[in-house]
Amino acid sequence: MPKMKSVKGAVKRFKIKKSGKIKRGTAFRSHILTKVDGGHKRASRSPKYVSSASAHQIREMIV
């Protein structure tokens, strides 16, 4: 049997940290940010992590 290939889209979007948490990006941060509230932009700067419910699925896609 050949090895299972990882999902390249998931590899580019997620990163597994040393603690085991899966880091993810924030949505709605690409362009047209002039009309977005400043508090919303500040909140989206902080690191975000995948919920424990979907972490198992993403880990299977990456590894």
VEXPA-656142 format. One record per atom (N, C-alpha, C): x, y, z negated; atom name. Coordinates in pm, whole numbers. Layout:
(lummar (X; Y; Z); "CA")
...
***
This chain:
(lummar (84; -120; 0); "N")
(lummar (0; 0; 0); "CA")
(lummar (88; 125; 0); "C")
(lummar (54; 223; 83); "N")
(lummar (130; 348; 80); "CA")
(lummar (92; 432; -42); "C")
(lummar (179; 526; -75); "N")
(lummar (151; 613; -188); "CA")
(lummar (35; 707; -155); "C")
(lummar (-38; 747; -258); "N")
(lummar (-147; 843; -239); "CA")
(lummar (-87; 982; -220); "C")
(lummar (-139; 1055; -122); "N")
(lummar (-89; 1190; -99); "CA")
(lummar (-162; 1288; -191); "C")
(lummar (-90; 1389; -235); "N")
(lummar (-153; 1493; -317); "CA")
(lummar (-225; 1590; -225); "C")
(lummar (-327; 1655; -278); "N")
(lummar (-404; 1753; -202); "CA")
(lummar (-324; 1883; -201); "C")
(lummar (-273; 1921; -84); "N")
(lummar (-181; 2033; -75); "CA")
(lummar (-247; 2165; -113); "C")
(lummar (-376; 2179; -88); "N")
(lummar (-446; 2300; -129); "CA")
(lummar (-450; 2315; -279); "C")
(lummar (-464; 2204; -349); "N")
(lummar (-464; 2206; -496); "CA")
(lummar (-325; 2231; -551); "C")
(lummar (-223; 2178; -484); "N")
(lummar (-85; 2198; -530); "CA")
(lummar (-49; 2346; -523); "C")
(lummar (-99; 2415; -419); "N")
(lummar (-68; 2557; -403); "CA")
(lummar (-146; 2644; -502); "C")
(lummar (-259; 2597; -550); "N")
(lummar (-347; 2680; -634); "CA")
(lummar (-329; 2659; -783); "C")
(lummar (-281; 2543; -824); "N")
(lummar (-273; 2510; -966); "CA")
(lummar (-130; 2476; -1005); "C")
(lummar (-98; 2498; -1135); "N")
(lummar (34; 2465; -1187); "CA")
(lummar (17; 2404; -1325); "C")
(lummar (79; 2289; -1349); "N")
(lummar (70; 2223; -1479); "CA")
(lummar (180; 2279; -1568); "C")
(lummar (142; 2333; -1684); "N")
(lummar (236; 2391; -1778); "CA")
(lummar (293; 2281; -1868); "C")
(lummar (394; 2314; -1945); "N")
(lummar (457; 2214; -2034); "CA")
(lummar (362; 2166; -2142); "C")
(lummar (268; 2252; -2181); "N")
(lummar (172; 2211; -2284); "CA")
(lummar (69; 2114; -2231); "C")
(lummar (62; 2097; -2098); "N")
(lummar (-36; 2008; -2037); "CA")
(lummar (-155; 2082; -1979); "C")
(lummar (-167; 2211; -2011); "N")
(lummar (-275; 2290; -1955); "CA")
(lummar (-250; 2315; -1807); "C")
(lummar (-357; 2336; -1731); "N")
(lummar (-346; 2364; -1589); "CA")
(lummar (-380; 2510; -1566); "C")
(lummar (-282; 2585; -1516); "N")
(lummar (-299; 2728; -1492); "CA")
(lummar (-365; 2747; -1356); "C")
(lummar (-453; 2847; -1347); "N")
(lummar (-522; 2875; -1222); "CA")
(lummar (-519; 3025; -1196); "C")
(lummar (-554; 3062; -1074); "N")
(lummar (-562; 3203; -1038); "CA")
(lummar (-698; 3261; -1075); "C")
(lummar (-710; 3391; -1059); "N")
(lummar (-835; 3460; -1088); "CA")
(lummar (-905; 3495; -958); "C")
(lummar (-1034; 3477; -953); "N")
(lummar (-1111; 3511; -834); "CA")
(lummar (-1133; 3661; -823); "C")
(lummar (-1161; 3707; -704); "N")
(lummar (-1197; 3847; -674); "CA")
(lummar (-1082; 3943; -706); "C")
(lummar (-959; 3905; -674); "N")
(lummar (-845; 3991; -702); "CA")
(lummar (-766; 4026; -576); "C")
(lummar (-819; 3999; -458); "N")
(lummar (-739; 4013; -337); "CA")
(lummar (-741; 4153; -279); "C")
(lummar (-857; 4212; -259); "N")
(lummar (-864; 4343; -195); "CA")
(lummar (-994; 4413; -234); "C")
(lummar (-1006; 4539; -193); "N")
(lummar (-1119; 4627; -225); "CA")
(lummar (-1142; 4632; -376); "C")
(lummar (-1037; 4671; -448); "N")
(lummar (-1045; 4678; -593); "CA")
(lummar (-1076; 4819; -642); "C")
(lummar (-1102; 4914; -551); "N")
(lummar (-1131; 5051; -594); "CA")
(lummar (-1266; 5060; -661); "C")
(lummar (-1360; 4979; -618); "N")
(lummar (-1494; 4985; -676); "CA")
(lummar (-1513; 4894; -797); "C")
(lummar (-1406; 4820; -834); "N")
(lummar (-1414; 4728; -947); "CA")
(lummar (-1382; 4805; -1076); "C")
(lummar (-1456; 4773; -1181); "N")
(lummar (-1436; 4837; -1311); "CA")
(lummar (-1295; 4808; -1364); "C")
(lummar (-1234; 4906; -1430); "N")
(lummar (-1098; 4891; -1481); "CA")
(lummar (-1085; 4782; -1584); "C")
(lummar (-1185; 4767; -1669); "N")
(lummar (-1182; 4660; -1769); "CA")
(lummar (-1184; 4523; -1706); "C")
(lummar (-1257; 4511; -1596); "N")
(lummar (-1263; 4383; -1525); "CA")
(lummar (-1127; 4350; -1464); "C")
(lummar (-1060; 4451; -1410); "N")
(lummar (-927; 4429; -1352); "CA")
(lummar (-826; 4393; -1459); "C")
(lummar (-832; 4458; -1573); "N")
(lummar (-740; 4428; -1683); "CA")
(lummar (-762; 4286; -1735); "C")
(lummar (-887; 4247; -1746); "N")
(lummar (-918; 4113; -1798); "CA")
(lummar (-872; 4004; -1702); "C")
(lummar (-874; 4033; -1571); "N")
(lummar (-835; 3931; -1474); "CA")
(lummar (-684; 3920; -1460); "C")
(lummar (-608; 4011; -1523); "N")
(lummar (-462; 4002; -1520); "CA")
(lummar (-409; 3890; -1610); "C")
(lummar (-479; 3864; -1719); "N")
(lummar (-431; 3767; -1816); "CA")
(lummar (-437; 3626; -1757); "C")
(lummar (-350; 3534; -1802); "N")
(lummar (-348; 3400; -1745); "CA")
(lummar (-477; 3323; -1773); "C")
(lummar (-522; 3248; -1676); "N")
(lummar (-644; 3169; -1687); "CA")
(lummar (-608; 3022; -1676); "C")
(lummar (-685; 2940; -1746); "N")
(lummar (-661; 2796; -1746); "CA")
(lummar (-788; 2722; -1708); "C")
(lummar (-770; 2605; -1649); "N")
(lummar (-882; 2522; -1606); "CA")
(lummar (-950; 2463; -1728); "C")
(lummar (-1082; 2450; -1723); "N")
(lummar (-1155; 2391; -1834); "CA")
(lummar (-1120; 2243; -1847); "C")
(lummar (-1138; 2190; -1966); "N")
(lummar (-1103; 2050; -1991); "CA")
(lummar (-1192; 1955; -1913); "C")
(lummar (-1313; 2001; -1875); "N")
(lummar (-1404; 1915; -1800); "CA")
(lummar (-1352; 1885; -1660); "C")
(lummar (-1291; 1984; -1595); "N")
(lummar (-1243; 1964; -1458); "CA")
(lummar (-1092; 1942; -1450); "C")
(lummar (-1023; 1944; -1563); "N")
(lummar (-878; 1926; -1562); "CA")
(lummar (-838; 1789; -1513); "C")
(lummar (-915; 1686; -1547); "N")
(lummar (-883; 1550; -1506); "CA")
(lummar (-887; 1537; -1355); "C")
(lummar (-987; 1595; -1289); "N")
(lummar (-1000; 1587; -1144); "CA")
(lummar (-884; 1658; -1075); "C")
(lummar (-848; 1774; -1126); "N")
(lummar (-740; 1851; -1064); "CA")
(lummar (-607; 1782; -1084); "C")
(lummar (-588; 1722; -1201); "N")
(lummar (-463; 1649; -1226); "CA")
(lummar (-447; 1533; -1129); "C")
(lummar (-556; 1467; -1095); "N")
(lummar (-550; 1357; -997); "CA")
(lummar (-515; 1410; -858); "C")
(lummar (-563; 1530; -824); "N")
(lummar (-532; 1587; -693); "CA")
(lummar (-387; 1628; -682); "C")
(lummar (-329; 1679; -792); "N")
(lummar (-192; 1731; -789); "CA")
(lummar (-89; 1618; -793); "C")
(lummar (-108; 1524; -883); "N")
(lummar (-8; 1420; -905); "CA")
(lummar (-30; 1303; -811); "C")
***
